[in-house]
Amino acid sequence: MSRRIVIWRHGRTEWNATGRFQGQIDVALDDVGREQARQAGRRLAGLQPGLLVSSDLQRARQTTAILAGITGQQVVLDVRLRETYAAAWQGLTGGEISARYPDEYKAWRAGDPLLRVGGGESRQEVADRVAATVRDVAARLADDGLAVLTTHGGAARLGIAALIGMPLERFTNIGGLSNASWSMLRDTDQGWVLVEHNAGTLPTPVVIEEG
């Protein structure tokens, strides 16, 4: 076996439910999100992860804490797993963003990887930091080891795209992650392979991508 990385999206928040762009605003899980994390955590514990690493934002920390409570492990926090910093867009709905920033919103929807979202980070920057975190964590695993990294919807997809060599202009070809669902990547001689995607809570729909 080769090293495996599970990229786990946090459970639902009230802002997810209402379609607001969270970015790096520190929103907590709602009751649904906590239950999602409990259900997913029981399943992920069966994979016997060797490391638990989480974004330091509380929705990710709260999600990871549930898995840590089952496995008895410590959680390592890593700010590189945060969601995109979206500056002026944070807290707004898609409709509000498109109305206030129509040109930027159009470029963002078209997939421009260098656009600074809301004046904050670009998708390229987010992809680079998440991919670097995955590589760093993988280097700490045994050859057959597995780690769970808890992150956010947009950050997860961008990191996956970067790791498997997909042009970021096409990262939306990787479907969105539902809250508390996960993807699994395997480190192979040919590079990173996406072996499982949006597992765990299907068919729960994706409410908002960057969150």
N, C-alpha and C positions, 0 to 999 in steps of 0.2 A: 504493500500500500504506500501511497505518497501522502504528503502533508495536505490537510484540508482546512479550509477557512469557511465558516458559516457567517454570512453577513445578514444580520437580523435587524429588521426595522422595528422601532419602538411601537408600543400599543397606541391606541387612539387617544387623542386629546379633544377638548371641546372645539379648539380651532380647526382640527382636522374635520370634525363633524360639520362645521359651518363653512368650510371651504376657504379658510384664511391662510395666507402665506406666512408660515411661522418663521422660517429662516433660523436665526439664532436667538429669537425671543424665547425666554425660558418658561415654557408652558408645561404644566403638569399633566399627567394622565387623567382621564376621566374614569368613571366607574366601568364603562365598557372596555376601555383600554387596559385597566388592571385585570379584568377577567380574561381578555385576550392574552395578556402576558402570562397569566397563570396557566392557561391551557397550552400555549406554545412552550412555556418553560418545562412543563412535564414531559413533553415530547423531546425537546432538545437535550434534556438531562440524560435521556437514553443513549445519546451519542457519546457520552462520557467525555466531555470536553476537558482538555488539559489546561486551557487558559480562557479567562473571560475578560474582555476588553470593551470599554464603553465610552461613547461620547460623554462629556461632562455635563451636558444639558439634562435637566432633571427628568424629562420624559424618557430619555434613554437610560439614565441611572435607575429610575424606578422599575423599568422593564427588566434590566439586568439583575437587579437586586432579587427579583423573584426567582430567577434561575439560580443565583448564588445561594439563596436560602434552601433550595432543593439539593444542590450539589455540595454545599459546605465550603465553597471556594471563595477566595478573595477576588475583588473586581479591580482591575487596573483602569484608570481613567486616562483618556487620550483626547486632547482638544482637537486633534486632526480629524476625528470622526464626527465633528459637528456638521450640521446642515450648512448650506450656502448662506453666507452673510449677504442679505438682500437689501440692507440699508433702508431706503425710502419705501420699498415695497412691503416690508414686514408689517403684518397685521392687516393687510388689505386683501380683499377677495380678488379673484381673477377679473371680474367685471369692473371693479374700482381701478385696478391697475391699467386695464386696457383703455379706460376713459381718461385717466390722468396722464398716462405715459404711452400714447398710442404707437409712436414710432419704435420706442424701445421694446414694447410688448410684442410688436410684430416681428422684430429681429430675434427676440428671445424665443418666440414660438417657431421661428424658422430654424432655430438650432445653432445660432452663432455662438461658438465656444469661447470667444474672446470678449463678448459683451459683458460689461460689469453690471450684474443684475441689480437694478435699483440704485446703481452707483456703488455697489459693494464688490463682491467677488465675481470672477468669471467662472464659467463651468470648467475651463481648463485648469484653473488653480485648485478647484475643489477635487477634480479627478486626480490631479497629481498628489495632493496630500493624502487622500484616502488610499490610493494605490500604494504610496510609500508606507503607510501604516500597515497594510496587509503584508507587504514584503518583510517589514521589520518583525511583525508578530510571527510570521511563518518561519523566520530564521531562528526563532526561539523554540520551535517545536521539534520533537523527535520525528524521525522519518515517517512514522505512521500516526503522527499526532493530529489533533483537531482543536481549533480555537473558535470561540464564538465572539464576533465583534458586533456590538449593538450600535447602530447608527440611524440614519434618517433616509427618507424616501429618495430625494434627489441625489444626495451624497452617495447612497448605495449604488444607484444605477450608473452614475458617472465613474465611480471607482471600478465597478465591474467592467464597463466599456474600456477603460484604460488598460486594465489588466489583460483582457483578452485581445487587445489590439484593434478594437473597433474605432473607426474615426468618430470623434465626439460629435460631429455634425449629424451623425446617425444614431446617437445614443438612445433616442426614444424608440428605436427598433427593439430595444430591450424593454419589455412591458413593465409597468409600474409594480411596485411592491405594496401589497395590502398591509395595513397595520398589523404588527406582530407576526408577519410572515417572513420568510428567509430565503436566501439563495446559498448554494454551496459551490465553492471553487476548489479545484484540485491542482496542486503544483506538480507538473509533469516535465519530462525532458524536453517536450515541445512547447513549454510555456504553460500559462494558466488556462484551465478549461472550466467552463461553466457547466456543471453537471446536474444542477437542480436550481429551479427558479420559481419564486413566489409560492413556495411550499408552506404548508402548515394550516392556513385558515381559508383556503379556497372553498367556496366561491365568493368570499367577502370582496366587494368591489373596492377599487382604489378611489378614494374621495378626492384627494389633492396630491399632486406629485411631490412638489418641493415642500416637505414638512417633516 
